[in-house]
Amino acid sequence: MALRASPFANGCAAGIHAVGWALILPCFWFLDRLISVCMSTTLERSQRHEQECYLRPLQVLFGSITFLVLFLATAPLALLGFLLWAPLQVCRRPFSYHREAPSSPERETHRGFELVGKASFGFATANLCLLPDSLARFNNLGHTQHRAHAIGQHIVQGVCRPHIRIFVDSPSSCGTLTPSNSVLPTSHSLTYGATEKQTRPLMGPNSDGDSDEGQDPVPKPSCDEVCRPCDDSAAPPPDPSTPPLNSNQNCNQQTPAGHRSSPRALLSHGLRRGNDVPWEVSTLFPANVDILCLEEVFDKRAAQKLTNVLKPVFGHILYDIGVYTCQPPCKCSSFKFFNSGLFLASRFPVLEAKYHCFPNSRGEDALAAKGLLSAKVLIGQNHKQRKVVGYFNCTHLHAPEGEGAIRCEQMNMVTKWISEFQAATGQSDEDVVFDVLCGDFNFDNCSPDDSLEQNHNLFEEYSDPCRAGPGKEKPWVIGTLLEQPTLYEEHINTPENLQRTLECEQLRKQYVSPPVPAKDRPLVYPQTGEPWIGRRIDYILYRQSSVAKHCRTEIEEVTFITQLAGLTDHIPVGLRLTVTMDSDRPEE
């Protein structure tokens, strides 16, 4: 599907669509506030308890009456707007596209293959729970508009820092350096959800979630200087003789004193090695992320805020991805109130994009147009002047527990749709250097209840760096789904606290969601001698078979990211791949 800025083929349709949505929005907003005023997050309840606020019943009573009256008053306009807006969904392209004009052509390309035949690519995924404020509160997350702006600033702060490699060979080198403890300055002013008295919250408990005033600004890095593809071809690899550090050990265990390893490279934030996979728990997003996939960006205004903050760094953004109203048309049993929630931001130009909606969703999941987005991006060219491209796919699978058969059907569709997209868009004069699939799969690799999905043949096509086999994680892996009632507790309310908690197995048990037992069977977890990991439902997978035959792919690092502590109930995940073109082998 050829990309254009507007999701509509002509300005008239776009104008009518805008008028229809403008008539719907006030009624929708009043309904959202009506529900929100009656629901509080645990953070807001704790703040009212500390402040001894006895006016809450009056706030709920008068707020409910006020918003109910306004909702009823604007309902006729909303109905008129719906009659204008709904029919246009048939001709609407299933995403909006924003392209930021680059300051120079070089910022949109990666010259690694052209210069040295080697390049490094960074990917990240995160579920943000940016639902309308009233619905987000069911997940103990409020203030959607504020969170969207804060999340965007946090991501920019992380990805725009320099990708530093520090070489240490000193008797005093007894530990790794991380972004949070000496190499880089970090800002603690944007800690939404923090309950520590010395930290000022992002907004007051009575904020309506629609203004960005009162936020503590995050220092904006100079992206013109540091947001460039990182050429790591000249850096030496870590010494394989260095013993791995095991972060799954007991909190009280310490590294033996006096141990000094051979000289080694600290890869920007102190990577550890587990089963030959470098990994870390980082308080910042990885430097120089090239493509970012976000899930549950359902709210249109939140998506626009994210776009505005991210566009100076990621010049190509696909948002408002999905379909609305009756899908397929004239079939009211599958009415879509929300889009897919997917959001794709790329440094590289998007050549082609295709969206598919899952037709088999049930229950509350059927109200959203969950599906698959496949994109083809232009990387640059190699030393033989052939075009270099990559494929990136993101999805969000069916959520309810105990419905693995639906998720398996959706994974069948995902593999089929990806193959069809690549067959339709592939060209003989180009080299594919990566094929990545990521998103919120809503099942993990440790729950007995998810055994059906764990054995799906998707994992035979795509490689999962964190997976040892069906139902078995690698020992260093960390669960990515947090327990929602605990989101604002001291152990996990800041990036640094969450990092320490995730690295401590005993604390992890309190804050990461446990596995789901099979029906009518007691849960035995973990097995004797294995670490407690928890539910990892956010995945980044890669495939080698669809990459050019003369390209070799290696995992450079896997990252579990704590920078969004207090802003979402998921742990973002990052993956960096190094791709080398073998000049001795003939090209396809």
N, C-alpha and C positions, 0 to 999 in steps of 0.2 A: 504494500500500500504506500503510494507516494506521500511524502510528508509535506504539509503546509501548515501555516501558523494557525488558521482558524479550523475548528472541527466541522464547519459548514462550507458547502461549495460556493455560496454567494453571500454577499453582505445582507441581503434582505432577510434570508432565513436566520442569520446570526442576530440581526436586530430584533426580529420577532421573538426569538428565543430569549434574548436578554430582557425584553419587556415582560414576557411571561414569568421568568424567574424573579424579576424585581417585584412583581405582584404577589408571588408566593412567599418570598423571604420574610416579610414582617409577621405573617401568621405562623410560619414555621418557627421563627425566633421566639415569639411569645409562648408557644407551646413548649419549646425547649426550656425557657426560663420557668414556666409553670411547674415542670417536673423537677428542675434543678433546685428550686427554692425549698423543696420538701426533702431533698437528699443532701447529706453531708459526707465528705470524706473523713477518714479517721484523723487526718491532720487538722481539719477545721474543727472537729469535735474536741480535740485536745487543746486547741487554741482557745476555744470558748470556755473550756473547763478552767484553764489557767487564768483567764480574764474574768471569771465569775460572771459571765453574761447570762442574765435571766430574761432577756428580751427575745430569745429565740422563738418561743411560741407565738408572740405577736408578729415577728418577722414572717413566720410561715403563714399565719392566718391572713394578714393584709397583703403579703406578696402573692399568695395563691389567688385571692379575690381579684387583685389588680390584673395579674397576667391572664386570668381566665376571662375577664371582661374584654381585655384587649384582643385576646385570641378570637373570641366570638365576633367582635366588631370587624376584624380583618378577614374573617373566613370567607365572606362573599367575594372579596377581591382575590383571595387565594384560589377560589374555584374558577374565576375568570382567567386568572393566570395559568392555571393548570390546563384549561381548554386550549390555550395558545401554545403552551410549552410541550405537552405530552405528544401531540402528533409529530412534532419536529424531531423526536428521538429516532424515528425511522430513518431519517436521512443524515443523522449526526454521526460523524466519524467517532469511534469509541475511545478517543483520548484527545486532550489538548496538548499542543506542542509549543514550547518556548525555545527560541534560539537566541542566545546572546551574541552580539557581534564581537569576535575576538579582537584583542588589541594587536595581535600579529598572527599570521597563518601558522607559525610554528607552535603556538599554544594549543592548537587543535590536533597536532600530530605527534607521533612518537618516532624519533629518528634512530632508535636503538638498532633496529634491523638493518637500516641503511648504512649505519656507520660501523657497527661491530657485530651484527648478526645475532644480537641478544637483547632482550628487553624484559622488564619487570612490570607486572600489572597487578593493581590492587583493587579488591572488591569488598564491599561491606553490605550487610543486610540488617534491618531492624524492624520490629513490629512496634508502632508508636501509639496505638490505641487512640488515634485522633478522630474519635466519634463525636457527634454532637454532644455538647457538655452534659446533658441529662443522661445520655446512655453511657458515656465514659465513667460517670459516677458509680455505675453498677460494678465497675472494675476498680473502684476506689481511686479514680483519677478524675480531677475536675479541671476547669479553666482551660479548655481546649485551645482557645486562641493564644493565650499566653504560652502554653506549653509548646505550640507549634513554632512560635517565634524563638523561644529559648532553645528548643532542639536544633533549629537551623543554625543558631549562633554557636552552639556547642560543636556541631559537626564542622563548621567552618574553622573554628579554633583548632580542632584536632587535625584536620586534613591539610591545613595550610602551614603547619610547622615544618621546618626542614627535616628531611630524612637523614638523621645524623648517624654516622658509624664511628664509634669510639674504640680505639685500640689501647688496651691496658696491659702493661707488663711491669708491675710494681709489687714489691713485697707487701705493700699496704692495701693491695687490691683484694679485698675480702668479700666483696659483694657486687651485685649488678647495679647498674644505674638505670633508673626508670624516669619517665617524664615527670613524675610527681616529686622527685627528691634531689634535684640539683642541676640537671642539664637544662631544663626549660622552665621559664616562669609560667606558673599556672594561676588562673583566676578562680577565686572562691566566692565571687560575688553573685554567681548565678546558680544557687543551690535550691531550686524549687523543691519544696517538701522537707527541707531540713528543719529539725525541731530543736537544734541546739540553740541556746539563748544568744550566743554570740553571732548567730547568722540571721540576717534579716530575710524573711520569706520573699518570694517573688511578687506576691500580691496579698492583699488583705483577705480575711475570710469572707468578706461580703462583696468581693469583686464579682462583677457579672461576667467576666471572661471575655470581654469584647474590646478592651482597651489595652494598649501596650504601655500606657503611662505608668510610671512608678517602677519600671524594671531597672535593675542594675545593669548597665551595659557591659557586654563582654568585649574586651579589647580586640579590635579587628586586626588580624595580621596583614602584612603586606603581601598580598597574593601575587603581585607582579614579580616579586623577588623569589618566593619560595614555592609557589604552586607550579612546578614543572615536573615532567616525567623524570623519574630518578634512574639514572644509568648506573647500575651496580656491577657492570661487567668487570671493572678493574679491581673490585674489592675481593680480598682473599676469603675463602670459606672458613667457618669455624673449625677449630682443631677437633677431629673426631675422637681424640683421646680424652677430651674433657668430660668428666663424669656428669651425667644428667642430674638436674635438680628435680626432686619430686615434691610438687606443691600439694599433693594429696596426703602428705604425712600429717600426724597429729600436730595441733597448734603449738604444743609445748616442745616439740622436737626441734633441735637446732643443728645447724651444720657443724661438724666437728671443728674445734678451734685448731688453728695452726695449719689447716689444709691449704696448699697453694698449688693451683693447677698450672699447666703449661700456658704460655702466652695464648690469648684467645681474643676474638673480636666480639665486642658487645654490640649486637645489632640494634642500635638506636634506643632500645628500651629493655635490654636484658632478657633476651630470649632464652628459653629452656628447651631441651630436646626430650621428646618422648617417642620412642619407637621410630626414630629417624625423622620425626616431624617437629620442626621448631615451633614453639607456641609460647603464649604469654597471656596474662591477665593485665590489661592496660587501662589506665585511668583516662586515656585519650584515644580518640579515633586514630587509626593508623595514618601516618603521613602519606600524602600523595595517593589517596584513594581515587581510582580512575572511574569506576562505575558504582553507583549507590542505588540499592533497591530498598524501598520502604513499604511496609504493609500497614493496613488499617488507617490510611489517610482518607477516611470517608468524607470528612467535612470539607466542603468546597473552599470556604474562606481560609481554613487551616492550610489547605493545599496551596492556595495563592500566597499565604504568608511564607510557607516553606520555599516556594519558588523564588520569591523576592529576595530572601536571605541567601539562598544557595546559588543563584544564577551568576554572581561574579566568579564563582569557582567552577561550577559545573555549567558549561555553556549550553547544554542540550538537555532539556527536561520534558518528560512526558508525564502528565498528571490528569486528574479527573478521568481515569482509565476505567472503562466499563460501559454498560448499557443501562437504560432506565425503562420504566413503565413495563408494558407486557412484552415478554421475550419468550418465544417468538411472538410477533405481533398478533393481536386478536386472541391470545390465549391467556385469560385473566388469572389462571391458576398459578402463574409464575411471574407475578408483578414484582418488579425490582424497585425498591425504594432508595437503595444506595448503590453506588458504583462498586467496582472491585476493591477499592482501597489501595490499589497498587500505585507506586510512585517511582519513576525511574529518572535518575540524574546521571549524566555522563559528561566527561571531559571531551570525549571524541564525538564527531558528527554521527548522527543516526541516519543511516542510508535507507533502511526499511524497518517497518514495525508492523506487527500483526497481533491482534487481541482475539482470544476465544473465551466465551462464557461457558462455564460448566452447566450442563443441562440437568444434572441429577441431584442438585442440592435439596435438602429437606429442612423442615422446621424453620427456626429463626434465621438459619444460614441462607435459606432460599430468598430472603428479602434483599440480600446483597448479591451483586453480579460478580461473584468470585470467579476467577478463571486464570488464564495464562497470557502473559505478554512476552512476545519474542521480538528481539531487536537485533539488527545487524549494524555494527559500527565500523567506521573507517579509522584504522590506526595510522596508516601512512604508506610507505613503500619500502621494499627491501633493496639490497645492493644491485639487483638485476632489474630494478625499476618496475617490479610487479606490485600490484596493489595488495596491501596487507589489511585484513579485516578480522573481526571477531564476532562471535555470537553470544548474546546474553539473554537469558530467559528467567523470568520471575513469576512466582505463583503464590497463592494462598489457598490451601486445601480446606475441606470440610472440617468444622470444629468439634461438634459434639462427641463425647467419649462413647465408646461401644459401637461405633458405626464405621468400622474399618473397611467394610465392603464398599461403602460409598467412596472412601478415600482411594481404595485400590482402583476403582473404576476411573476416578479422576487422574490417577497416575498413568493409567493406560492411555487416556486422552492426551496427557502432557507429552508422553514419548511420541505418540502419533503426530500431534500437531507440530512439535519441534522438527521432526523428520520432514514433514511436508513443507514447513517454512524454509528450511535449509535447502531442500531440493528446488523450491521455487525461486529462491533468491541467489543461489550459488552461481558463480561465474568461473569460466575456465581460466581467466587471466588474473586470478587473485589467489592469495594464500590465506587460509584460515589459521589463526595462531592461538585462539582459545574458544572454548565452548563451555559456558558456565550456566548452571541452573541453581537458583537460590530461592529462598522464601520461607514462609511459616507453613510447615507441613502438618502441624497439629497432631503429630504422633512422635513418639520418641523411640529410642533403640534399647530401652531397658524395661518398659512396662509389659507384663504378660498380656494385657488387654490389646496391645498393638502388634501382636505377633504376625498377623496377616500382612500388615504393611511392611514390617521389618524384612519379610522374605520376598518382597516384590522385585521383579526383574529390572526395575529402574536402577537398582544399585549394581546391576551387572553392566549396565551401559555407562553410568556415571560413577566416579570415584568419590567417596566420602572420606576426607582425611581423618575424621574423628572416629570412624567405625572400624572395629576389629572383626566384625561378622554380624550376622543376624542375631539381634538380641544381646549383643555384647559390645560395649564401648571400650575404647582405649583408656588405660588407667588415668591419664592426665586430663581427660575431658571434663567439662563443667556444664551442668544443666543451665538452660537459658530461660526457663519460666519461673518467675518469682511468685511467692505466695502473696496475693493481693492485700490481705489485711495487714501485712507487716511492712508495706512499702515505705513508711515514714519513720520506722524505728531507727534508733541511733546506729545500729550496726550496718545499715544499708542506705542511709539517707544522704550520703555524699559519695562521690566517686572513689575517694580514698578508703572510706569505711567499707564500701561494697567490695572493693578489690581485696582488702584484708579478709573479709568474710568468705568470699568465694575461694580463697586460697587455703582456708581452714576447713577441714572436713567436718569437724564437730559443729561449727557454726552454719555450714552449708545446709545441714539437715534441718535447721530451723527456718530458713528463708527461701530455699529452692524447692519447688513443688516435687513431691515424691512420686514414684511410679504408680501407675493405675493397675490394680490387681485384676486378674481375669475373673469372670463371673463365677461365683460359687467356689472360688479357690482362695485360700489364704495367701497373702503376699509374703514371700521370703526374699528380702533384699537388704543389703547386697549379699552375694554369695560369700562364703568364708574366704578370707584373704583378699577380697576385692574392695576397692574404695567405694564410698557413697557418692554418686554423681548427680542423680536427679534427672528430671525430664529435660532433654535437649530437643526442642521442637523447631528450632531455627537452623536451617541448613545452608551451606554453600558447597555445591558439588561441581566437579569439572570432568570433562570427557576428553580422552586422548584420541580415540578412534576417528573422530570427525575432524581432527586437526590435520594440517598438511603433513605428509609422510616424512618430510625432512625436518620437522620441528620436534624438539624434545621438551617436555614439560616437567618442571620440578617444583615442589612446594617450598616456598621461601619462608612462609610463616603463617600460622593460624592464630587469630587474636580474639579473645573474649573481652568485650569493651564495657567498662563501668561508667563512662562519662555521662550517661543519661540517667543516673541514679535519681529517683524521685520524680522522673518525667515519664516513665513507662514501666510496664510490668514485665518486660522482656530484657534479656541481655543481648545487645547487638553482637554480631559475629563478623570477623574480617578474615580474608584470605588473600595472600599474595603469591602469585605464580611467576616463576622465571621461565621464559620460553627462549630456547636457543635454536637457531636455524643451522642445520648441518650442511655446510657448503660442499661436502664430499659426496652427498647423495643427490641424485637427480631430482629436480622439482616435478611436481605433478603436471 
